[in-house]
Amino acid sequence: MKKILLFSFCVLLNVGLIAQIDTVLYEDFQLDVFLLMDDEATGDNVNWVNYDADGLTTNAGTEETKKWYGGEALSNAVDSITGETNFVAISTSYLDLFLPGNRNWMILPPLEISDDSYMLHWKSAPSQLPRYMDGYQVLLSVGTNDLNAFADTLFTAASMDQITGDGQSTDYSNFSFTPGYLHANGGMDTNYFVEGTTAHFGLLEPHSVDLSSYAGQTVYIAFFHDSDDDERIQIDDILLTKAGEPSSVNNLSEKYRFESYPNPVDAFVNLNFRLDKAINNCIYSIFSTQGKLVTQVNLGQRSSGIHTEKINLSSLPSGNYVLKIELDGDVVVKNIVKR
């Protein structure tokens, strides 16, 4: 019986290896790409755009910091294993004389969304939280990058609005925030900040959004930093993916648009899949490469549409694993790496 089970598991591994996800665009900011970006949006730029819409001087007093610029990650910049320094895109809302009005745009080149399999991924972190926590928006425009045309909001990260109590406390009840997602799940997820005494320091957290509703259109996507009088925001690992050409007519990974991000994984992996119809049973499992079941979660019934599950792998040792999902009897797997 053990031999049969091991053989079955190896078959699952092989199925996972034929899954195809194509990278359409990827930017990790390890090189200073800002020198190659256009300075303003003309409506039809074919390059990246880095535009300072406010023209105000930052507290740092330099021209570079008036818009998006490259620099080392603001916390834990050096990988303890590889020794490599991680560089990110940074924007500053801490302006001279504590003025409000920071408005910085980083706009991607035009992107042709040829089908309904496209996904956008990225990582972000404010320099500190909850005090002076920066937020931002991910915006989309169809057909033009004219700033007034970015009518669709894909994601909003909240920023600190006011100090309402003890500003030296890290308790969120002492602050008010603008609408949106609070970094690190409102300070509950310690994987994405470093604890401090009067403020915590942000670590990069992954996010994903589905672009299927824009199939057949050319779009522009912008990272719009609109925090007022906070500190700094950082963006990294901007990734646009699509389903590749199926390597098998029975490739279930293609059928369900199965995708996980990021990979390698530091703490959490976002699992994305699409259902054409409702299902009664959805189970995900994590295996070691020797076939040992590490964890299993039954998600129960799922309706039709896009589904995203955030899976906590922070307790797993570094190494290679297999992520398996069962959808009403269909089985899809993917190899993942835990750092």
Secondary structure as GFF3:
##gff-version 3
##sequence-region A 1 339
A	DSSP	alpha_helix	2	17	.	.	.	ID=ss1
A	DSSP	beta_strand	21	27	.	.	.	ID=ss2
A	DSSP	three_ten_helix	33	36	.	.	.	ID=ss3
A	DSSP	beta_strand	49	52	.	.	.	ID=ss4
A	DSSP	three_ten_helix	64	66	.	.	.	ID=ss5
A	DSSP	beta_strand	69	72	.	.	.	ID=ss6
A	DSSP	beta_strand	87	92	.	.	.	ID=ss7
A	DSSP	three_ten_helix	96	98	.	.	.	ID=ss8
A	DSSP	beta_strand	104	107	.	.	.	ID=ss9
A	DSSP	beta_strand	111	113	.	.	.	ID=ss10
A	DSSP	beta_strand	119	126	.	.	.	ID=ss11
A	DSSP	beta_strand	136	142	.	.	.	ID=ss12
A	DSSP	three_ten_helix	147	149	.	.	.	ID=ss13
A	DSSP	beta_strand	152	157	.	.	.	ID=ss14
A	DSSP	beta_strand	160	163	.	.	.	ID=ss15
A	DSSP	three_ten_helix	172	174	.	.	.	ID=ss16
A	DSSP	beta_strand	175	177	.	.	.	ID=ss17
A	DSSP	alpha_helix	183	187	.	.	.	ID=ss18
A	DSSP	three_ten_helix	190	192	.	.	.	ID=ss19
A	DSSP	beta_strand	193	194	.	.	.	ID=ss20
A	DSSP	beta_strand	201	202	.	.	.	ID=ss21
A	DSSP	beta_strand	205	210	.	.	.	ID=ss22
A	DSSP	three_ten_helix	212	214	.	.	.	ID=ss23
A	DSSP	beta_strand	217	225	.	.	.	ID=ss24
A	DSSP	beta_strand	232	243	.	.	.	ID=ss25
A	DSSP	alpha_helix	252	255	.	.	.	ID=ss26
A	DSSP	beta_strand	259	261	.	.	.	ID=ss27
A	DSSP	beta_strand	268	275	.	.	.	ID=ss28
A	DSSP	beta_strand	279	288	.	.	.	ID=ss29
A	DSSP	beta_strand	293	302	.	.	.	ID=ss30
A	DSSP	beta_strand	305	312	.	.	.	ID=ss31
A	DSSP	beta_strand	319	327	.	.	.	ID=ss32
A	DSSP	beta_strand	330	338	.	.	.	ID=ss33
###
